[in-house]
Amino acid sequence: MVGFVMLLFPFLLLGFMLLMGRVEEPLNQVAEERDIEQFLDDASPEELDAFVREGTDSALSRFRQRLGFGRLRRSASRDRPA
């Protein structure tokens, strides 16, 4: 019985990881939409110009650097357990 459980455990773990990936994906999308909404409300004219010229990723990274979010996100990701 123990041998059967040991053989089944990796597949159960893989299934759980796939399920959590599906749960996490919409949550990440909502967070990005909130970032864009905040960006459009609080961005400087230069950042809006960068948004139009270079796209979302570049403009959001400049916006986060101005607000200091880049340092906060990097430190939070390092503090988060794997």
Backbone torsions as a table, in degrees:
resi	resn	phi	psi	omega
1	MET	NA	-42.0	179.6
2	VAL	-64.2	-39.2	178.2
3	GLY	-63.1	-39.2	177.9
4	PHE	-64.3	-42.2	178.7
5	VAL	-64.9	-40.1	179.5
6	MET	-66.5	-34.0	176.7
7	LEU	-74.6	-31.1	-177.5
8	LEU	-82.1	-27.2	-175.3
9	PHE	-55.5	-48.0	-179.4
10	PRO	-60.0	-36.1	179.8
11	PHE	-71.3	-37.8	175.5
12	LEU	-64.8	-41.4	178.1
13	LEU	-63.6	-43.4	177.7
14	LEU	-61.8	-44.2	177.3
15	GLY	-61.2	-41.1	178.5
16	PHE	-64.4	-41.3	179.0
17	MET	-64.6	-40.1	177.3
18	LEU	-65.0	-40.0	177.9
19	LEU	-63.9	-43.9	179.7
20	MET	-65.9	-33.7	175.6
21	GLY	-61.7	-40.4	178.1
22	ARG	-69.4	-33.4	178.1
23	VAL	-71.9	-38.2	-175.6
24	GLU	-73.4	-33.2	-174.4
25	GLU	-56.3	-50.9	178.5
26	PRO	-65.2	-30.2	178.6
27	LEU	-66.8	-38.5	176.9
28	ASN	-66.3	-38.1	-179.7
29	GLN	-65.7	-41.0	179.0
30	VAL	-64.0	-41.2	179.3
31	ALA	-62.6	-39.8	179.0
32	GLU	-66.7	-39.6	177.7
33	GLU	-63.4	-37.7	177.1
34	ARG	-65.9	-39.5	177.8
35	ASP	-61.6	-43.1	-179.9
36	ILE	-66.1	-40.0	178.4
37	GLU	-62.5	-45.2	178.1
38	GLN	-64.3	-39.7	178.7
39	PHE	-59.6	-47.7	-177.9
40	LEU	-65.9	-29.2	178.3
41	ASP	-76.3	-37.8	-168.5
42	ASP	-114.7	2.4	-174.2
43	ALA	-73.3	148.4	174.9
44	SER	-79.5	164.9	178.2
45	PRO	-58.2	-36.2	179.2
46	GLU	-65.8	-39.5	179.1
47	GLU	-68.7	-36.8	175.9
48	LEU	-66.0	-37.2	176.6
49	ASP	-64.4	-41.5	177.1
50	ALA	-64.3	-35.9	177.3
51	PHE	-60.6	-43.8	-179.3
52	VAL	-70.8	-42.8	-176.1
53	ARG	-76.8	-44.2	-168.2
54	GLU	-108.8	-16.5	179.0
55	GLY	106.6	178.6	-172.3
56	THR	-66.7	-48.5	-173.6
57	ASP	-59.9	-47.3	-178.4
58	SER	-65.5	-44.3	-178.7
59	ALA	-66.1	-41.7	178.7
60	LEU	-66.0	-37.0	179.1
61	SER	-66.0	-39.5	176.4
62	ARG	-64.9	-41.5	179.2
63	PHE	-62.4	-44.8	179.9
64	ARG	-66.0	-36.5	177.8
65	GLN	-64.2	-41.7	179.8
66	ARG	-63.0	-40.2	-179.0
67	LEU	-83.2	-11.1	-179.6
68	GLY	87.4	10.2	-179.9
69	PHE	-70.3	-26.3	-178.9
70	GLY	-59.7	-44.4	179.0
71	ARG	-67.9	-40.2	-178.9
72	LEU	-65.5	-43.2	-179.0
73	ARG	-67.1	-40.2	179.5
74	ARG	-65.6	-42.5	-179.7
75	SER	-69.9	-35.2	177.8
76	ALA	-66.9	-37.3	179.7
77	SER	-70.9	-30.6	176.4
78	ARG	-72.9	-34.5	-178.7
79	ASP	-76.9	-21.9	-177.1
80	ARG	-72.3	128.5	179.2
81	PRO	-68.7	147.9	-178.8
82	ALA	-83.3	NA	NA
